[in-house]
């Protein structure tokens, strides 16, 4: 392999990109290993938290009345946040706008 190709492959950017691609592959394997919707949604939120370096994440879905309901609330330790509703303005605005 030419030295320039090796240098590009070993660059910090290439290492970060490879790390992210490996994480996405692990996530894909986890998503395909479980058919329970609740576990798949938790995996999705855990993944988003991991990829964005967030502290916590919420998945909001509309209920039968069209109200936004927290379906999944997780923190960066991949544990469930029971009884926690997001208090951010975006959540409040989304609830008003989508009714």
SVG drawing of the C-alpha trace seen along z (x, -y; Angstrom):
<svg xmlns="http://www.w3.org/2000/svg" viewBox="-58 -27 63 39">
<polyline fill="none" stroke="black" stroke-width="0.4" points="0.0,0.0 1.4,-3.4 2.5,-5.6 -0.1,-8.3 -2.9,-5.8 -1.6,-4.4 -1.3,-7.9 -4.9,-8.7 -6.1,-5.5 -4.2,-6.2 -5.3,-9.9 -7.4,-11.0 -10.4,-11.5 -10.1,-8.0 -9.9,-6.5 -13.0,-8.4 -14.9,-7.4 -13.9,-3.8 -15.0,-3.9 -18.4,-5.3 -18.9,-2.7 -18.0,0.1 -20.6,-1.4 -23.2,-1.5 -22.5,2.2 -22.9,3.2 -26.1,1.2 -27.4,2.9 -26.7,6.3 -28.5,5.3 -31.6,4.1 -31.8,7.3 -31.5,9.5 -34.7,8.5 -38.2,8.4 -39.9,6.8 -40.9,3.2 -40.2,1.9 -36.6,3.2 -36.0,2.0 -37.1,-1.5 -34.8,-1.4 -32.0,-0.3 -32.7,-3.2 -32.7,-5.8 -29.5,-4.3 -27.9,-4.5 -28.9,-8.1 -27.6,-9.0 -24.3,-7.2 -23.8,-8.7 -24.6,-12.3 -22.9,-12.1 -26.1,-13.2 -26.9,-12.7 -30.5,-11.5 -33.0,-10.9 -36.7,-10.7 -38.9,-9.1 -42.3,-10.9 -45.1,-9.3 -48.7,-10.4 -51.4,-8.5 -54.9,-7.8 -56.0,-11.3 -53.1,-12.9 -51.2,-13.9 -47.5,-13.4 -46.6,-10.7 -43.1,-9.7 -42.7,-6.1 -39.0,-5.7 -36.9,-7.8 -33.3,-6.7 -30.1,-8.1 -26.5,-7.7 -26.1,-4.7 -28.7,-2.9 -31.2,-2.8 -34.8,-3.8 -36.0,-7.2 -39.3,-6.4 -41.9,-9.1 -39.7,-11.6 -41.1,-13.9 -38.9,-16.3 -39.2,-19.9 -37.6,-21.5 -39.4,-24.1 -39.2,-21.9 -41.4,-19.2 -44.0,-21.8 -44.0,-23.4 -44.3,-20.1 -47.3,-19.2 -49.1,-22.4 -48.2,-22.4 -49.3,-18.8 -52.7,-18.7"/>
</svg>
